[in-house]
């Protein structure tokens, strides 16, 4: 059993002082507040529960920074997607493991302790299944093992190129399955899990799955998380209207039985009615503000959604830049730009934006990945200590501490990170950063040379 003492700990969505916490077999065994440290306790200044990253495509970390040039006059998400398809054509399972391990190490360094891997790269470069249909899922599991992050694996069903069962494009050949093939892949992927890994299901989008296929998929995982891309792009909304007479989120709410186990990724383009209905459904909106800005997706209506009681989690999606605090900061700043006002994602009961956003992302993210949130007895010991000697925290008090981390700190503000009681980050650096980065550099150099 390991014991820790903290000046402050974020428990029950507030800071509590002089906290002693013990960990056994990866889980929190006891919590005492208002107590002195004991001999042998590991001591830190402030500790947060780790956040869940609700949406990641790990392999895309390898192309970060490679698409920041104009490729045509109307450069947009769809032209970026073609660049991404060309990059993934080169990847072997070993490449995916090396790139994804680098992404996962960076996630841990910034305060994410579990990731939802929206995993759609299934087949070889010709589009043929591997002998082991979950070979690529095994690469994700290897990255999880190398980094130590918690994993909710979300194998993706992808069968079509657009609404109504349209034929896929050649660039999508490595993703494609029919329902029976996906069922075999899903079962094989389940065998790659270890420890407290979880598995859910991810129909890619209404572009890629028909209504009949969606119904069949839900029977494969009747209780686990369900994640789907929805309403990321205006063209997607227009195409869905042409196909069904309804917008993507509108169609899902009316036809898919959306409830608390669903996470609708992006949901950027919503009407007022959709915003209210999604909030009332109990589902989580999976927001990826850094990627959404990078791809020019648009701005999620967060002010109205949160006012209606909506739940959200944050993800890093394309992994163009991996930073938990930055995702929360970008979410608030997007609203300020859209509304030309400040401190918008606070509430009458929670005036400080940072604490309010952190608490909402903590609970919504955990719900989306099928785990419980926060520091509590019986929970996984997923902990993030802040270095209160960092200049951004000078003279801090409880009220502003999270605002300072999210809005004012840079690299170095996080000291240590524990995942299931195992220290994975110390002095701000992943303990296996050197070998993980060496493998990543060798992989990317070979791919791009």
N, C-alpha and C positions, 0 to 999 in steps of 0.2 A: 504494500500500500504506500502510495506517495502522498505527501501533504504539502499544501501551499497556503501562503498567507498574503493577502492583498490589502493595501490601504483602501481601495475602492473596488467593488465588483458590481457589474450590471446584472441585477437579479430582479425578476418580476417587473421589468421595464423601468427600473430606476436604479440609481447608484445607491449602494449600501456600503457602510464603512466597516473597516477592521474585520475582514472576512477570512475565515479559515475553512479550507475545502480539502477533502481527501478523495483520492481516486483509487479504485481497485478494479482490475480487469477491464480497464478502458472506460469505466463509467464512474460518475460521481457518487461516492459512497456516503458523504455527509457534507453539510454546509452549516457553519456557525457564523453568526454576525455579531459585531460588537465585542470581539474577543481579542486577546493578545496572541501574538505568534508564539509557537512552541519551539523548543530546541529541535533543530533538524529540518524545520519547514523551509521550503524554497520561497523566497520573498520577492514580491513585485509590487509596483505602485498601483496599477489599474488594469483590470481584466474585463474583456467583453466576451460574450459567446460568439463563436464563429458564425459567419453568414453562409447561406446556401447560394451557390451560383446556379440559377435555374435554367440557363441555356448556354451551351457551349458546343462549338464545332472545333474540337481540339486541333485537327490537322491544319486549320486555316491560320494558326499562329505562324506557320512556315511561310506564308505569303504576305505577312504584315509589312506594309510599306512598299509593296511591289505594284500597287495599282493606283498610285496617287499621281497619275498623269492623265491628261485628256486623250482618250482614244478615238473619240468622234465628237462632232459638234453637240450632240444631245446625250453626252455621257451621263449614265444613271445606273441604278441598281442592275438593270438587265444587261448592260455592257460589262459591268463588274462581274456579273455571274459567269459570263463567257470566259473571262480571265481566270476565274476560280476553277471552272471546268478544265481548262488547259493545265493548270497547276496540279490538280488532283489526278490527272491521267498518268502522272509519273510515279505516283506513290506506291511503295510496297508496304506490307504490314510492318516491316522493321522501321520504315520511314515514319509511318503513322505513330508507332510507339515512341520513337525518339522525339518527334515534334510535340506530341501530346504530353509527354512527361515534362518538357520544358514549360508548356502552358500551365500544367497543374502545379509545378513548383512555384511559378509566379503567382498563381492564385493563392496558394498558401501564404506566400510572403506578404500579400496585401489584405489578408483577413478572411478569405473564403476557406472553409474547411470541408465542404461537400460540393460536388458538381453534378449537375444533370447533363449528361453527355448525349446530345441529340445526334445519334450515330446513324448516318445514312450511307457511308462508303463501305459497301459490303463485298463487292466482287473484284476480280482481277481487271487488268487494264483493257482486256477485250470484252469485259462484261460477263464473263463466265464465273459461276460460283467456284469458290475454292473447294478442295476435297472436304475440308471442315467448313461448313457454311458460315460458322461464326469465327473464322480466322481473324477478321478485322476487329471483331469484338474482343478477341484475345489480345490484340495489340492495345486496345483501350485498357484492358485489365492489367497489362504489363506496365503501362504508364501510371496507372493508379498504384501499383505495387512499388514502383520506383520512387514515386513522390510521397506516398502515404495519404493522399487525400481520400475523403469519403466519396463513394460513387453511387449515384442512381443512374443506371444505364437505361437509355431510352432508344431501343432499336427502332429504326424508322421504316415505315412502309411507304414505298414510292412506286407507282405503277404507270402513271400517265404524265403527259406533258402539259395538259391544261384541263380546264373544266370540261365535264361531259365525257371523260374517258378518251381525250385526244391522244394521239400517238406521241410517245416521248421523243426527245431529240437525241442524236448520237452522244452528246456530252453527258447525258443522264444514264448511260448504259451500266455504270458501276453501281447504281442505286437500286435497280429494278427487281421486283419480285411479284409473283402472283400470291394469292392468299395462302395456298398450300405451301409454297416455297418459303414464304415469310414465317409461317407457323413452325417449320423445321428450323429456320434460322433463329427464331425466338427461343425455342427450346434449347438449342445448342448454346446460345448466348447466356442463358440462365446458368449453364454449367461453368461459365468463366468467372462467376461471382465468388467472392470470398469475404470472410469477416461479416461486417454489417452492410455490405453492398446490397443494393436493392435494384429491382428492375421494374420498368413501366413500359408503356407502349406509346409510339409516336406516329400516327398517321401524319405524313409530312405537311399536307395542306389540302384544301378542297380542290386545288389544281391537280393534285397527284393521286387522289383517291376518289372513287365513286361512292355514292350513298350506300350501295349494297356492300361494297368492300369495307366501308367504315363500320357498318353493323357487324360484319363477320369478325373484324379485328377486335372489337370490344369484347367478344367472347373469349379471346385468348388470355386476357388479363382483366378479369371481372372486378378486381378490387384495387389494383395498383394505380399509380399516376398515369394520366393520359395528357400528352402534350401535342399541340398542333400549331403550326404557323397560321395566322389569320390577319387579314387586312393590313399587311405591311405596306403595300404599294397601292397607289390610286388605280393603276392598270388592273391590278388584281380585283379590286372592288368593281370596276367597270365590267370586267370579264365575267365575274360571278353574277352580276345583275343580268347580263345578256344570256347567261346559261339558265338561271333559276328564277329571275325576277326578284331576288333578294340579295342583300349584301352578305359578305362572308360571315361576320359575327351574327347578323340577323338570322341567317340560315342555320348556323350551328345551334343557336339558342332555341330555335323552333323545332329542330329535327334530330339533334344528337344527344339529348338528355344531359346537357351541361350541368355539372354539379361541382361539389367541393374537390373532387379528385382531378378535375381538369385544370390545365394551365394553357391559356391562349397566348401564344407568343406574339409580341408586338401589339396587336390590336390597335394600330396607330390611327386608322381612319374610321372613326365611329360617329354616328349621329347621336343626338342627345338621347333618343330613345334607347339606342344600343348601349350607350354608356350606363344609363340607369339599370337596364335589364342585366347587363353583365355584372354590375356591382351586386345586384340582388340575387344572382345565381349561386353565389358562394365560391365560384371559380376564382383562380388567381390570374391576373394579367402579368405575363412574363415580359418585363421591360428591359431593354438593352440600350440605354440612351447613348452610349459612346458609339456603338455600331450604327444605331439608327441615324445619328448625326453624320457619321462617316459615309454612309450609303445614300444620304439625302432622302431618307424615308418620309420624314415628317415628324410632327410633335404629338405625342399621346395626350389626350385631354385629362391630365392628371388632376387638375383642380376640381373639375366636376365629378370625376370618378371617385376621388377620395371623399368629397362632400356627400356622395351617395352611399358611403360605407364600403367602397370597393377594396379588394385585397390585391397586393402586388408583391412580386419578388423581382430581383434584378439579376441579369445575366451578362456575360461578356461576348456571346454570340460569335462573331468573326475573330475575336481575340486580337483585334488590331492594337489594342492597348489594354492590359490587364491590371485593374485596380478597383477594389471594392468601393473605396471612398469616392473615387472619380465617377463611378456609375451613379451614386446617390447625388453627388454634386451636379452632374450633367442633367439629371432629372429635374432638380430644382431650377437650374439656370435656364433650361429649355422653357419652363413655364414663365420665368421672368421676361424672357425675350418675347414670348407670345403675347403676354398680357401687359407688358411694360409696367410691372410692379414688383415688389420684393416680398420675401418671406411668405410665399404663397402656399407652400406645402407644410404649413403648421396648422394648428387648430386652437379653438378657444381653451381647450383643456391641455394643450401641449404647445406652448408659444415658441419654443426653440425648435427650429427646423431640423437640425441635425439629429436630436434625440427622437423626434417624431418619425422622421424617415427611417432611422435605424430600427426602431421598434417595429414599424410596419413591414419593412423588408425582411427582418428576422422571422416574423411569424408567417408572412406570406410565402417566403422562400422555403421554409421548412414544410409548410403544407404542400407546396408544389412538388417537393421531392420525397414526400411520404415519411417524414421524420418529425419528431417533436422538437420544439424550439426552446432555446435558452439554457441557462445554468440551473439545474435542479437535480435533486437526488434521483438516481436511476437513469439519468440522461447520459449520452456519450460525452466524455470530457473533451469537448471541442472548445478551445479557449484561445483568446488573442490578448496578449498583454501590450499595452501602450507604454512607450518610453516617455515618461513625463518630464525627463530632462531635455527632451527635444525643444528647441526654441519656440515652436508654435504653441507649446503648452505653458509657457511662462505665466505664473500667477493665475493659473486656471482654477475654476471652481466647478462644482458638479453641473451647474446649469449650462455652462458653455463648453464643457470638455468635448462633447461629441461634435459640436459646431466647429471647434478648432481642428479636430481631426479631419472632418469631411471637407471643410472649406479653406483651411489655412495651412495644413501640414503638407509636407512633401515626403519623398522617400526617407526612411529612417524613423518614422514616427511609430512604427510597430517594432516591438522588441522580439517577443517570442510567440510562437504558435504551437499549440498542442492539438493533435488529432487523435481522438479516442485515447487520450492520456499519454500519447507518445509525442515527445517534443520533436517537431519537424523543422522549426525555424528558430534560430537563436541569433541575437544581435542583428535582427532584420534580414538574415540570409538563410535560405534553405540549407539544411545540413548536408544534403547531397547535391548542392547547386553545381559544384565543379564538374563531377562526372556527367550529370544530366546536360549541362551546357556544352560540354565537349562533344557528346554524342549528337546534340542538336546542330552544333556548328559543322561537324563533319557531314551530317546528312544534308543540310541546306547548301553547303559548298558544292557537294557532288551534284545535287539536283539542278543547281543554277549554273554550273560550269559547262 
